[in-house]
Amino acid sequence: MDHVWRQLVMAVRLLRRTPVLTVCAVLTLSLANPQNADVAATVDRVLSSAEHPGLKWSAIPDVAADLKTIYDAEPDRLRWFAGATPVPSLSGTVTTIAAAGEYGLDPADYDAASLASQWESVKAGKLSAPERALFDLGVSVAVARMLKAVHIGRVDPATM
């Protein structure tokens, strides 16, 4: 489990350094495949509003700016998929989110049960492009919040 955690931390660090895609590349992908346009619209709507409709803690201003940088660098606008195919690390990531309790965190705060259920739908190929985008973002929000909670803590001591 710890190796998955280390891979997640390294992936976030690498993605922060990845240059942002040009508008032309995003437009080309959107025009080539209507599903890409649906994915891009969903990702842009969630990140620009800093509101994810499928999460327990749906307001995401705490991670939206960092995720925008990551998602802008993704050619298909998804972090955990290559097109409609899940990347190999997604399974371990969902498992790690479900195991948040092992890190002193409450899995419910990271939508672990909902993401696990959606993961089953992903494996069965039952998610539409916008649903896949919301799932992808949900996983990223959970990972970013878990990393933040473990690294910084859940409460900023300066606010006490």
PyRosetta script that sets phi, psi and omega in degrees:
from pyrosetta import init, pose_from_sequence

init()
pose = pose_from_sequence("MDHVWRQLVMAVRLLRRTPVLTVCAVLTLSLANPQNADVAATVDRVLSSAEHPGLKWSAIPDVAADLKTIYDAEPDRLRWFAGATPVPSLSGTVTTIAAAGEYGLDPADYDAASLASQWESVKAGKLSAPERALFDLGVSVAVARMLKAVHIGRVDPATM")
pose.set_psi(1, -39.3)
pose.set_omega(1, -178.9)
pose.set_phi(2, -63.2)
pose.set_psi(2, -33.7)
pose.set_omega(2, 179.3)
pose.set_phi(3, -65.9)
pose.set_psi(3, -35.1)
pose.set_omega(3, 177.2)
pose.set_phi(4, -66.2)
pose.set_psi(4, -42.6)
pose.set_omega(4, 179.4)
pose.set_phi(5, -59.9)
pose.set_psi(5, -46.1)
pose.set_omega(5, 179.2)
pose.set_phi(6, -62.9)
pose.set_psi(6, -39.2)
pose.set_omega(6, 178.1)
pose.set_phi(7, -63.5)
pose.set_psi(7, -39.1)
pose.set_omega(7, 178.8)
pose.set_phi(8, -63.7)
pose.set_psi(8, -44.3)
pose.set_omega(8, 179.3)
pose.set_phi(9, -61.8)
pose.set_psi(9, -45.2)
pose.set_omega(9, -179.7)
pose.set_phi(10, -64.9)
pose.set_psi(10, -39.1)
pose.set_omega(10, 179.8)
pose.set_phi(11, -63.5)
pose.set_psi(11, -42.7)
pose.set_omega(11, 179.0)
pose.set_phi(12, -63.5)
pose.set_psi(12, -42.3)
pose.set_omega(12, 178.8)
pose.set_phi(13, -62.4)
pose.set_psi(13, -44.0)
pose.set_omega(13, 178.9)
pose.set_phi(14, -64.8)
pose.set_psi(14, -42.2)
pose.set_omega(14, -177.3)
pose.set_phi(15, -66.9)
pose.set_psi(15, -29.5)
pose.set_omega(15, 177.3)
pose.set_phi(16, -65.9)
pose.set_psi(16, -24.7)
pose.set_omega(16, -178.4)
pose.set_phi(17, -92.9)
pose.set_psi(17, -7.6)
pose.set_omega(17, -176.6)
pose.set_phi(18, -73.0)
pose.set_psi(18, 132.4)
pose.set_omega(18, -179.8)
pose.set_phi(19, -67.0)
pose.set_psi(19, 150.9)
pose.set_omega(19, -178.5)
pose.set_phi(20, -73.5)
pose.set_psi(20, 139.5)
pose.set_omega(20, 176.6)
pose.set_phi(21, -65.7)
pose.set_psi(21, 150.8)
pose.set_omega(21, 175.3)
pose.set_phi(22, -78.0)
pose.set_psi(22, 158.0)
pose.set_omega(22, 179.5)
pose.set_phi(23, -60.8)
pose.set_psi(23, -35.6)
pose.set_omega(23, -179.8)
pose.set_phi(24, -60.9)
pose.set_psi(24, -41.3)
pose.set_omega(24, -179.6)
pose.set_phi(25, -64.8)
pose.set_psi(25, -41.9)
pose.set_omega(25, 179.2)
pose.set_phi(26, -65.1)
pose.set_psi(26, -43.7)
pose.set_omega(26, 179.0)
pose.set_phi(27, -63.6)
pose.set_psi(27, -40.1)
pose.set_omega(27, 178.9)
pose.set_phi(28, -61.1)
pose.set_psi(28, -45.5)
pose.set_omega(28, 178.8)
pose.set_phi(29, -63.8)
pose.set_psi(29, -40.3)
pose.set_omega(29, -178.7)
pose.set_phi(30, -65.9)
pose.set_psi(30, -39.6)
pose.set_omega(30, -179.5)
pose.set_phi(31, -72.4)
pose.set_psi(31, -30.0)
pose.set_omega(31, -177.3)
pose.set_phi(32, -72.6)
pose.set_psi(32, -27.6)
pose.set_omega(32, -175.8)
pose.set_phi(33, -147.4)
pose.set_psi(33, 116.9)
pose.set_omega(33, -179.4)
pose.set_phi(34, -58.2)
pose.set_psi(34, -30.8)
pose.set_omega(34, 177.1)
pose.set_phi(35, -62.9)
pose.set_psi(35, -36.3)
pose.set_omega(35, 177.3)
pose.set_phi(36, -62.9)
pose.set_psi(36, -36.0)
pose.set_omega(36, 178.1)
pose.set_phi(37, -65.7)
pose.set_psi(37, -41.0)
pose.set_omega(37, 177.5)
pose.set_phi(38, -64.3)
pose.set_psi(38, -41.8)
pose.set_omega(38, 178.6)
pose.set_phi(39, -63.9)
pose.set_psi(39, -50.1)
pose.set_omega(39, -178.4)
pose.set_phi(40, -60.2)
pose.set_psi(40, -42.1)
pose.set_omega(40, 179.8)
pose.set_phi(41, -64.2)
pose.set_psi(41, -40.8)
pose.set_omega(41, 179.6)
pose.set_phi(42, -66.0)
pose.set_psi(42, -48.1)
pose.set_omega(42, 180.0)
pose.set_phi(43, -60.5)
pose.set_psi(43, -47.4)
pose.set_omega(43, -179.3)
pose.set_phi(44, -62.4)
pose.set_psi(44, -41.1)
pose.set_omega(44, -179.6)
pose.set_phi(45, -63.3)
pose.set_psi(45, -46.6)
pose.set_omega(45, -178.4)
pose.set_phi(46, -65.5)
pose.set_psi(46, -46.7)
pose.set_omega(46, -175.9)
pose.set_phi(47, -73.2)
pose.set_psi(47, -34.2)
pose.set_omega(47, 179.1)
pose.set_phi(48, -73.7)
pose.set_psi(48, -31.8)
pose.set_omega(48, 178.4)
pose.set_phi(49, -87.2)
pose.set_psi(49, -14.9)
pose.set_omega(49, -174.9)
pose.set_phi(50, 54.0)
pose.set_psi(50, 40.9)
pose.set_omega(50, -179.2)
pose.set_phi(51, -140.9)
pose.set_psi(51, 120.2)
pose.set_omega(51, 178.1)
pose.set_phi(52, -109.1)
pose.set_psi(52, 113.0)
pose.set_omega(52, -173.4)
pose.set_phi(53, -66.2)
pose.set_psi(53, -15.6)
pose.set_omega(53, -175.5)
pose.set_phi(54, -101.8)
pose.set_psi(54, 6.5)
pose.set_omega(54, -176.1)
pose.set_phi(55, -106.9)
pose.set_psi(55, 150.1)
pose.set_omega(55, 177.2)
pose.set_phi(56, -57.7)
pose.set_psi(56, -49.8)
pose.set_omega(56, 175.5)
pose.set_phi(57, -101.8)
pose.set_psi(57, 83.6)
pose.set_omega(57, -168.8)
pose.set_phi(58, -72.7)
pose.set_psi(58, -24.3)
pose.set_omega(58, 176.5)
pose.set_phi(59, -74.2)
pose.set_psi(59, 122.8)
pose.set_omega(59, -175.1)
pose.set_phi(60, -121.4)
pose.set_psi(60, 32.1)
pose.set_omega(60, -179.7)
pose.set_phi(61, -63.7)
pose.set_psi(61, -20.8)
pose.set_omega(61, 179.5)
pose.set_phi(62, -67.4)
pose.set_psi(62, -22.1)
pose.set_omega(62, -177.2)
pose.set_phi(63, -130.3)
pose.set_psi(63, -7.1)
pose.set_omega(63, -172.9)
pose.set_phi(64, -59.6)
pose.set_psi(64, -43.4)
pose.set_omega(64, -177.6)
pose.set_phi(65, -64.3)
pose.set_psi(65, -44.2)
pose.set_omega(65, 177.8)
pose.set_phi(66, -64.3)
pose.set_psi(66, -41.7)
pose.set_omega(66, 179.8)
pose.set_phi(67, -67.6)
pose.set_psi(67, -33.9)
pose.set_omega(67, 178.2)
pose.set_phi(68, -60.0)
pose.set_psi(68, -43.9)
pose.set_omega(68, 178.1)
pose.set_phi(69, -60.3)
pose.set_psi(69, -44.0)
pose.set_omega(69, -179.8)
pose.set_phi(70, -65.0)
pose.set_psi(70, -47.9)
pose.set_omega(70, -175.7)
pose.set_phi(71, -72.0)
pose.set_psi(71, -30.5)
pose.set_omega(71, 175.9)
pose.set_phi(72, -65.3)
pose.set_psi(72, -25.7)
pose.set_omega(72, -179.1)
pose.set_phi(73, -85.1)
pose.set_psi(73, -8.0)
pose.set_omega(73, -178.1)
pose.set_phi(74, -89.3)
pose.set_psi(74, 122.8)
pose.set_omega(74, -178.4)
pose.set_phi(75, -56.9)
pose.set_psi(75, -37.1)
pose.set_omega(75, -179.3)
pose.set_phi(76, -101.1)
pose.set_psi(76, 7.5)
pose.set_omega(76, 177.3)
pose.set_phi(77, 70.7)
pose.set_psi(77, 12.4)
pose.set_omega(77, 177.0)
pose.set_phi(78, -123.4)
pose.set_psi(78, 139.0)
pose.set_omega(78, 179.6)
pose.set_phi(79, -88.5)
pose.set_psi(79, -36.5)
pose.set_omega(79, -170.6)
pose.set_phi(80, -103.4)
pose.set_psi(80, 9.4)
pose.set_omega(80, 179.4)
pose.set_phi(81, -137.0)
pose.set_psi(81, 150.9)
pose.set_omega(81, 166.9)
pose.set_phi(82, -111.0)
pose.set_psi(82, 96.0)
pose.set_omega(82, -170.9)
pose.set_phi(83, 70.4)
pose.set_psi(83, -121.4)
pose.set_omega(83, 178.4)
pose.set_phi(84, -99.3)
pose.set_psi(84, 2.0)
pose.set_omega(84, -176.8)
pose.set_phi(85, -97.7)
pose.set_psi(85, 124.6)
pose.set_omega(85, 178.1)
pose.set_phi(86, -63.4)
pose.set_psi(86, 141.4)
pose.set_omega(86, 175.0)
pose.set_phi(87, -72.5)
pose.set_psi(87, 153.3)
pose.set_omega(87, -175.8)
pose.set_phi(88, -56.4)
pose.set_psi(88, -32.0)
pose.set_omega(88, -176.6)
pose.set_phi(89, -77.0)
pose.set_psi(89, -8.3)
pose.set_omega(89, -176.9)
pose.set_phi(90, -63.9)
pose.set_psi(90, -42.3)
pose.set_omega(90, -179.7)
pose.set_phi(91, -58.4)
pose.set_psi(91, -49.3)
pose.set_omega(91, 178.6)
pose.set_phi(92, -64.3)
pose.set_psi(92, -32.4)
pose.set_omega(92, 179.0)
pose.set_phi(93, -67.8)
pose.set_psi(93, -45.0)
pose.set_omega(93, 178.1)
pose.set_phi(94, -62.9)
pose.set_psi(94, -39.1)
pose.set_omega(94, 177.1)
pose.set_phi(95, -63.4)
pose.set_psi(95, -41.3)
pose.set_omega(95, 179.5)
pose.set_phi(96, -65.1)
pose.set_psi(96, -41.3)
pose.set_omega(96, 177.7)
pose.set_phi(97, -61.8)
pose.set_psi(97, -42.2)
pose.set_omega(97, 179.2)
pose.set_phi(98, -64.3)
pose.set_psi(98, -26.4)
pose.set_omega(98, -178.9)
pose.set_phi(99, -94.6)
pose.set_psi(99, 21.6)
pose.set_omega(99, -178.3)
pose.set_phi(100, -54.2)
pose.set_psi(100, -30.9)
pose.set_omega(100, 179.2)
pose.set_phi(101, -59.1)
pose.set_psi(101, -29.2)
pose.set_omega(101, 178.2)
pose.set_phi(102, -67.2)
pose.set_psi(102, -16.5)
pose.set_omega(102, 179.7)
pose.set_phi(103, -107.3)
pose.set_psi(103, 14.0)
pose.set_omega(103, 179.2)
pose.set_phi(104, 79.3)
pose.set_psi(104, 17.9)
pose.set_omega(104, -178.7)
pose.set_phi(105, -113.3)
pose.set_psi(105, 158.2)
pose.set_omega(105, 178.4)
pose.set_phi(106, -91.5)
pose.set_psi(106, 114.9)
pose.set_omega(106, -179.1)
pose.set_phi(107, -54.7)
pose.set_psi(107, -30.4)
pose.set_omega(107, 179.9)
pose.set_phi(108, -64.0)
pose.set_psi(108, -29.2)
pose.set_omega(108, 178.5)
pose.set_phi(109, -68.7)
pose.set_psi(109, -14.4)
pose.set_omega(109, -178.2)
pose.set_phi(110, -116.4)
pose.set_psi(110, 17.4)
pose.set_omega(110, 177.2)
pose.set_phi(111, 56.2)
pose.set_psi(111, 35.9)
pose.set_omega(111, -175.2)
pose.set_phi(112, -58.7)
pose.set_psi(112, -45.1)
pose.set_omega(112, -178.0)
pose.set_phi(113, -66.6)
pose.set_psi(113, -43.0)
pose.set_omega(113, 179.4)
pose.set_phi(114, -64.2)
pose.set_psi(114, -43.9)
pose.set_omega(114, 179.4)
pose.set_phi(115, -65.5)
pose.set_psi(115, -37.8)
pose.set_omega(115, 177.4)
pose.set_phi(116, -63.5)
pose.set_psi(116, -40.5)
pose.set_omega(116, 178.0)
pose.set_phi(117, -65.5)
pose.set_psi(117, -43.5)
pose.set_omega(117, 178.2)
pose.set_phi(118, -65.5)
pose.set_psi(118, -34.2)
pose.set_omega(118, 178.2)
pose.set_phi(119, -59.9)
pose.set_psi(119, -39.4)
pose.set_omega(119, 176.6)
pose.set_phi(120, -62.2)
pose.set_psi(120, -39.9)
pose.set_omega(120, 177.3)
pose.set_phi(121, -66.6)
pose.set_psi(121, -36.9)
pose.set_omega(121, 176.7)
pose.set_phi(122, -61.0)
pose.set_psi(122, -49.5)
pose.set_omega(122, -178.3)
pose.set_phi(123, -61.9)
pose.set_psi(123, -29.8)
pose.set_omega(123, 178.9)
pose.set_phi(124, -86.3)
pose.set_psi(124, -1.7)
pose.set_omega(124, 179.5)
pose.set_phi(125, 70.0)
pose.set_psi(125, 30.6)
pose.set_omega(125, -173.8)
pose.set_phi(126, -99.3)
pose.set_psi(126, 1.7)
pose.set_omega(126, -177.8)
pose.set_phi(127, -96.1)
pose.set_psi(127, 138.4)
pose.set_omega(127, 173.0)
pose.set_phi(128, -73.9)
pose.set_psi(128, 171.0)
pose.set_omega(128, 179.4)
pose.set_phi(129, -58.9)
pose.set_psi(129, -47.3)
pose.set_omega(129, 177.6)
pose.set_phi(130, -64.2)
pose.set_psi(130, -36.5)
pose.set_omega(130, 177.2)
pose.set_phi(131, -65.8)
pose.set_psi(131, -38.5)
pose.set_omega(131, 177.1)
pose.set_phi(132, -63.9)
pose.set_psi(132, -40.3)
pose.set_omega(132, 178.2)
pose.set_phi(133, -63.8)
pose.set_psi(133, -42.7)
pose.set_omega(133, 178.9)
pose.set_phi(134, -65.2)
pose.set_psi(134, -40.3)
pose.set_omega(134, 176.8)
pose.set_phi(135, -63.0)
pose.set_psi(135, -47.3)
pose.set_omega(135, -180.0)
pose.set_phi(136, -56.6)
pose.set_psi(136, -48.2)
pose.set_omega(136, 178.2)
pose.set_phi(137, -64.1)
pose.set_psi(137, -39.0)
pose.set_omega(137, 178.8)
pose.set_phi(138, -60.5)
pose.set_psi(138, -42.2)
pose.set_omega(138, 177.3)
pose.set_phi(139, -63.6)
pose.set_psi(139, -44.8)
pose.set_omega(139, -179.0)
pose.set_phi(140, -64.6)
pose.set_psi(140, -40.3)
pose.set_omega(140, 177.5)
pose.set_phi(141, -62.3)
pose.set_psi(141, -44.9)
pose.set_omega(141, 179.7)
pose.set_phi(142, -61.2)
pose.set_psi(142, -45.6)
pose.set_omega(142, -179.7)
pose.set_phi(143, -63.0)
pose.set_psi(143, -47.2)
pose.set_omega(143, -178.7)
pose.set_phi(144, -61.6)
pose.set_psi(144, -42.2)
pose.set_omega(144, 179.8)
pose.set_phi(145, -69.3)
pose.set_psi(145, -37.6)
pose.set_omega(145, 177.4)
pose.set_phi(146, -65.1)
pose.set_psi(146, -45.1)
pose.set_omega(146, 178.9)
pose.set_phi(147, -60.3)
pose.set_psi(147, -43.3)
pose.set_omega(147, 179.3)
pose.set_phi(148, -63.2)
pose.set_psi(148, -44.0)
pose.set_omega(148, -178.6)
pose.set_phi(149, -64.9)
pose.set_psi(149, -40.4)
pose.set_omega(149, -179.7)
pose.set_phi(150, -73.4)
pose.set_psi(150, -38.2)
pose.set_omega(150, -176.8)
pose.set_phi(151, -79.0)
pose.set_psi(151, -46.3)
pose.set_omega(151, -174.1)
pose.set_phi(152, -102.0)
pose.set_psi(152, -34.9)
pose.set_omega(152, -174.9)
pose.set_phi(153, 111.3)
pose.set_psi(153, 167.8)
pose.set_omega(153, -177.2)
pose.set_phi(154, -83.4)
pose.set_psi(154, -25.1)
pose.set_omega(154, -179.1)
pose.set_phi(155, -124.6)
pose.set_psi(155, 130.3)
pose.set_omega(155, 176.8)
pose.set_phi(156, -74.7)
pose.set_psi(156, 117.1)
pose.set_omega(156, -178.4)
pose.set_phi(157, -57.6)
pose.set_psi(157, -26.5)
pose.set_omega(157, -179.6)
pose.set_phi(158, -66.2)
pose.set_psi(158, -21.3)
pose.set_omega(158, -179.0)
pose.set_phi(159, -90.6)
pose.set_psi(159, -0.1)
pose.set_omega(159, -178.1)
pose.set_phi(160, -88.6)
pose.dump_pdb("model.pdb")
